[in-house]
């Protein structure tokens, strides 16, 4: 049975350089096209952590040279990462489709994701971005630019920005139209460009939206059947790495919440994936979220592997 599926691909799976990314997306495209070849509608989202960091670092470094390249706001760096990751992904997916005799259009939508300007995250920036600086340089940035800087694990000082929850997707009607007309769409890249509403306009803000939550939001908007959140492991585990490690096939919302309260999922790793999966499963009866590895995605939909989170 064909399903409408939003697939959330991690930014770390895309490599740290453009050359590495071009090679990696050729492999990424194969299991994505497997899903399409079986009649599923696939919408692809992706992270951008290494990529936006690279762009931000390059622009920051260039702004401090004699050339005095203009500083690039962080929202614009996010837009750049969406464009170049999408460019590589759409070409790899299109090539894989055509090699299998499937003629389907593939498009990247540069996507703005609306956040609430009153989100509590703005009061407690927590997401490290960009380069490492000395204490003196960091103090200067706090004084001159109003940045929030923290000491990062003995490696120096880094800027931190808020990580608010997504409220809406500005280009949702465009994405819907493309999906409804059979296009493979790449959207909410890197969690989307974070924007707040200003009258009739949208204004970019220095923030990072978690790509798993942005993927959940677009999956709800598109009335998807499945949200597949890809990770490095085949299933979710409790007591991960310990002698009593246990791999989970299925989780109810109640079970997932209990495991969260017991502290089984790391905040910067599995926790946002489980939280996003729970949000999607709870949003409408019949919706399912699957957490698994890229290579096992199709088997996961068939119920053969992965961790399914659903509302019973």
Legacy VTK file of the C-alpha trace (Angstrom):
# vtk DataFile Version 3.0
C-alpha trace
ASCII
DATASET POLYDATA
POINTS 312 float
0.000 0.000 0.000
1.385 3.417 -1.009
1.971 5.979 1.713
2.753 9.666 1.914
6.075 9.769 3.743
8.201 12.580 5.138
11.801 11.437 5.530
14.071 13.413 7.881
17.706 12.958 6.913
20.483 13.994 9.313
22.957 16.678 8.214
25.905 14.583 9.404
24.986 11.965 6.789
25.764 14.522 4.079
29.446 15.036 4.774
31.470 18.073 5.786
32.639 19.342 2.397
30.848 19.843 -0.947
33.012 17.138 -2.544
32.243 14.641 0.225
28.553 15.506 0.015
28.330 14.859 -3.726
29.706 11.356 -3.161
27.510 10.595 -0.146
24.203 11.736 -1.661
24.560 9.172 -4.443
24.241 6.472 -1.769
21.538 8.416 0.076
19.449 8.581 -3.096
19.179 4.797 -3.492
16.983 3.935 -0.453
14.976 7.136 -1.012
14.229 6.027 -4.576
13.440 2.509 -3.308
10.545 4.066 -1.392
9.416 6.027 -4.459
9.678 2.988 -6.726
7.147 1.197 -4.520
4.584 3.920 -5.188
5.100 6.036 -2.090
4.957 9.821 -2.144
8.212 10.986 -0.588
8.976 14.400 0.855
12.573 14.816 2.001
13.803 17.005 4.845
17.384 17.225 6.025
19.693 18.628 8.657
22.478 21.123 7.965
24.623 21.277 11.109
28.071 20.746 9.550
27.159 22.645 6.382
25.743 25.818 7.929
28.644 25.823 10.383
31.088 25.703 7.477
29.342 28.568 5.693
29.076 30.649 8.852
32.755 30.117 9.632
33.826 31.009 6.091
31.755 34.200 6.047
32.905 35.176 9.531
36.561 34.615 8.637
36.200 36.573 5.390
34.616 39.514 7.219
37.732 39.835 9.366
40.246 39.944 6.487
41.564 43.002 4.671
38.962 42.397 1.963
36.329 43.237 4.593
33.650 40.963 3.127
30.272 41.977 4.598
29.126 39.941 7.571
26.450 37.410 6.679
23.475 37.041 9.070
22.920 33.523 10.336
19.487 33.177 8.679
21.097 33.891 5.299
23.759 31.240 6.012
20.896 28.791 6.591
19.359 29.741 3.250
22.691 29.144 1.517
22.974 25.693 3.091
19.432 24.798 1.971
20.302 25.774 -1.581
23.513 23.845 -1.957
22.382 20.725 -0.074
19.154 20.710 -2.083
21.104 21.134 -5.315
23.165 18.019 -4.592
20.251 15.946 -3.272
17.841 16.726 -6.095
20.430 15.901 -8.754
21.342 12.592 -7.083
17.686 11.583 -6.649
16.770 12.601 -10.204
19.692 10.598 -11.612
18.747 7.509 -9.574
15.102 7.808 -10.692
16.042 8.048 -14.362
18.430 5.097 -14.090
15.426 3.038 -12.959
13.199 4.361 -15.736
11.191 6.618 -13.405
10.518 10.072 -14.794
9.493 12.153 -11.773
10.316 15.818 -11.212
12.448 16.657 -8.163
12.591 20.128 -6.657
14.066 21.906 -3.644
11.948 24.591 -2.005
13.913 27.191 -0.045
11.721 27.097 3.026
11.077 29.607 5.784
9.800 28.151 9.040
7.853 30.500 11.284
8.677 30.563 14.979
7.034 32.440 17.851
9.007 35.541 18.830
7.855 34.870 22.412
9.215 31.306 22.450
11.034 30.667 25.722
14.073 29.487 23.736
14.926 33.107 22.901
15.562 33.749 26.599
18.033 30.856 26.861
20.181 30.429 23.737
21.678 26.944 23.770
22.734 25.893 20.241
26.482 26.388 19.553
27.320 27.684 16.073
30.376 28.836 14.183
34.018 29.123 15.148
35.881 28.900 18.444
37.275 32.120 19.918
39.556 33.144 22.738
38.069 34.612 25.908
39.134 38.107 24.828
37.583 37.725 21.361
34.373 36.367 22.894
34.130 39.282 25.305
34.525 41.664 22.374
31.664 39.975 20.487
29.421 40.197 23.523
30.259 43.888 23.867
30.199 44.890 20.185
27.599 42.581 18.676
25.428 41.495 21.593
26.170 37.811 20.963
25.731 35.194 23.670
29.023 33.315 24.044
29.805 30.211 26.102
32.923 28.234 26.907
32.674 24.964 24.955
34.323 21.899 26.532
37.743 23.492 26.934
38.047 24.167 23.197
37.366 27.903 23.361
34.315 30.138 23.294
31.457 29.807 20.804
28.368 31.751 19.977
25.074 30.153 21.014
21.681 30.897 19.475
18.114 29.925 20.427
16.424 26.752 19.178
12.690 27.616 19.069
9.918 25.231 18.048
8.366 25.605 14.580
4.890 27.132 14.385
4.210 27.120 10.637
5.871 26.687 7.252
5.651 29.806 5.104
5.880 27.963 1.767
3.448 25.185 2.754
1.018 25.828 -0.108
3.845 25.644 -2.646
5.061 22.383 -1.131
1.501 20.978 -1.077
0.946 21.860 -4.740
4.171 20.192 -5.827
3.489 17.046 -3.774
-0.100 16.820 -5.024
1.213 16.955 -8.599
3.635 14.085 -8.139
6.860 15.963 -7.491
9.529 14.728 -5.106
10.064 17.730 -2.835
13.032 18.619 -0.634
11.892 21.089 2.017
12.500 22.529 5.535
16.206 21.953 4.978
18.221 22.368 8.150
14.988 22.883 10.048
14.085 25.741 7.729
15.160 29.374 7.729
13.857 30.628 11.102
11.626 33.671 10.689
9.158 35.659 12.780
6.107 37.500 11.488
6.408 41.285 11.163
3.103 42.644 9.872
2.719 41.153 6.380
6.402 40.270 6.234
8.766 37.647 7.575
12.028 38.527 9.284
14.934 36.129 9.678
16.259 35.546 13.185
19.550 34.129 14.471
18.300 30.730 15.587
18.443 27.042 14.705
15.248 25.002 14.409
15.723 21.313 15.135
15.250 19.491 11.837
13.260 16.693 13.492
10.649 19.147 14.792
10.515 20.979 11.455
10.054 17.638 9.681
7.233 16.779 12.075
5.543 20.122 11.335
5.629 19.692 7.548
4.481 16.061 7.929
1.412 17.276 9.845
0.723 20.020 7.302
0.918 17.582 4.383
-1.226 14.990 6.215
1.507 12.380 5.820
0.957 8.753 6.813
4.515 8.271 8.042
7.257 10.403 9.474
10.566 8.562 9.129
13.356 10.004 11.248
16.676 8.607 10.170
19.549 8.041 12.546
22.795 6.080 12.782
21.174 3.076 14.493
18.502 0.641 13.344
16.292 1.021 16.417
15.837 3.135 19.521
17.350 1.624 22.660
16.998 2.099 26.393
20.047 1.624 28.625
22.051 2.289 25.465
25.611 0.957 25.640
25.032 -0.828 28.951
24.826 -4.529 29.797
21.037 -4.319 30.054
20.671 -2.505 26.732
17.264 -3.125 25.143
16.276 -2.387 21.547
12.672 -1.283 21.043
10.387 -2.424 18.214
7.295 -0.429 19.176
6.508 2.358 21.587
3.204 3.793 22.715
3.127 7.480 23.621
2.860 6.540 27.284
5.866 4.201 27.129
7.946 6.790 25.294
7.104 9.462 27.865
8.043 7.128 30.712
11.418 6.376 29.141
12.035 10.116 28.643
11.286 10.807 32.300
13.749 8.057 33.236
16.442 9.857 31.227
17.105 7.197 28.592
17.459 9.521 25.579
20.285 12.046 25.155
19.095 15.666 24.674
21.380 16.356 21.721
20.816 13.021 20.011
17.848 10.659 20.392
15.590 12.829 22.577
14.452 15.299 19.854
13.846 12.392 17.485
11.613 10.598 19.997
9.831 13.850 20.921
9.149 14.703 17.258
7.948 11.150 16.589
5.579 11.384 19.576
4.187 14.724 18.372
3.425 13.308 14.933
1.868 10.092 16.242
-0.329 12.092 18.640
-1.459 14.597 15.993
-4.006 12.327 14.273
-5.225 8.746 14.596
-3.490 6.412 12.179
-0.285 8.399 11.840
2.927 6.554 12.583
6.476 7.636 13.170
9.428 5.378 12.437
12.950 5.857 13.769
15.570 3.795 11.956
18.637 3.955 9.724
18.484 5.095 6.100
19.244 1.625 4.754
16.422 0.054 6.795
13.675 2.594 6.021
11.750 0.391 3.588
11.957 -2.646 5.883
10.746 -0.416 8.728
7.595 0.522 6.847
7.009 -3.182 6.261
7.225 -3.680 10.036
10.419 -5.742 9.863
12.730 -3.400 11.779
13.089 0.068 13.271
11.153 1.564 16.165
7.519 2.491 15.491
5.912 5.110 17.716
2.147 5.284 17.483
-0.904 6.417 19.404
-2.860 3.345 20.516
LINES 1 313
312 0 1 2 3 4 5 6 7 8 9 10 11 12 13 14 15 16 17 18 19 20 21 22 23 24 25 26 27 28 29 30 31 32 33 34 35 36 37 38 39 40 41 42 43 44 45 46 47 48 49 50 51 52 53 54 55 56 57 58 59 60 61 62 63 64 65 66 67 68 69 70 71 72 73 74 75 76 77 78 79 80 81 82 83 84 85 86 87 88 89 90 91 92 93 94 95 96 97 98 99 100 101 102 103 104 105 106 107 108 109 110 111 112 113 114 115 116 117 118 119 120 121 122 123 124 125 126 127 128 129 130 131 132 133 134 135 136 137 138 139 140 141 142 143 144 145 146 147 148 149 150 151 152 153 154 155 156 157 158 159 160 161 162 163 164 165 166 167 168 169 170 171 172 173 174 175 176 177 178 179 180 181 182 183 184 185 186 187 188 189 190 191 192 193 194 195 196 197 198 199 200 201 202 203 204 205 206 207 208 209 210 211 212 213 214 215 216 217 218 219 220 221 222 223 224 225 226 227 228 229 230 231 232 233 234 235 236 237 238 239 240 241 242 243 244 245 246 247 248 249 250 251 252 253 254 255 256 257 258 259 260 261 262 263 264 265 266 267 268 269 270 271 272 273 274 275 276 277 278 279 280 281 282 283 284 285 286 287 288 289 290 291 292 293 294 295 296 297 298 299 300 301 302 303 304 305 306 307 308 309 310 311
